[in-house]
Amino acid sequence: MNLSPEDSQLLAELCEQHGVSAGKVLRLLDAVREHEFKEWRTAYMTRFGRS
């Protein structure tokens, strides 16, 4: 996941405050994004069919 320098800094600060690994948060965000895309693609293919 590509974050701006400001977003990276904010993520690092929040993770430090809450005792969470920034790397794990980034992996979780990537997994959520991938899952949402797969849901969207499945709905699209169901509605419009495969070509």
C-alpha positions as CSV (number, residue, x, y, z in Angstrom):
1,M,0.0,0.0,0.0
2,N,1.4,3.4,-1.0
3,L,0.9,6.0,1.7
4,S,1.9,9.6,1.6
5,P,4.7,10.6,4.0
6,E,2.1,12.3,6.2
7,D,-0.1,9.3,6.3
8,S,2.9,7.0,7.0
9,Q,3.8,9.3,9.9
10,L,0.3,9.3,11.3
11,L,0.0,5.5,11.0
12,A,3.3,5.1,12.8
13,E,2.2,7.5,15.6
14,L,-1.2,5.8,16.0
15,C,0.4,2.3,16.0
16,E,2.9,3.4,18.6
17,Q,0.2,4.8,20.8
18,H,-1.8,1.6,20.7
19,G,1.0,-0.9,20.7
20,V,0.3,-2.3,17.3
21,S,2.7,-3.1,14.5
22,A,2.4,-0.8,11.5
23,G,3.3,-3.6,9.2
24,K,0.4,-5.7,10.4
25,V,-2.0,-2.8,10.0
26,L,-0.8,-2.3,6.4
27,R,-1.2,-6.0,5.6
28,L,-4.7,-5.9,7.1
29,L,-5.6,-2.9,5.0
30,D,-4.3,-4.6,1.9
31,A,-6.3,-7.7,2.7
32,V,-9.5,-5.7,3.2
33,R,-8.9,-3.8,0.0
34,E,-8.4,-7.1,-1.9
35,H,-11.5,-8.6,-0.4
36,E,-13.6,-5.6,-1.3
37,F,-12.4,-5.7,-4.9
38,K,-13.2,-9.4,-5.1
39,E,-16.7,-8.7,-3.8
40,W,-17.2,-5.9,-6.3
41,R,-15.9,-8.0,-9.2
42,T,-18.2,-10.9,-8.2
43,A,-21.2,-8.6,-8.1
44,Y,-20.3,-7.0,-11.4
45,M,-19.8,-10.4,-13.1
46,T,-23.1,-11.6,-11.7
47,R,-25.0,-8.6,-12.9
48,F,-23.4,-8.1,-16.3
49,G,-22.2,-11.6,-17.0
50,R,-18.8,-12.7,-18.3
51,S,-17.6,-11.7,-21.7
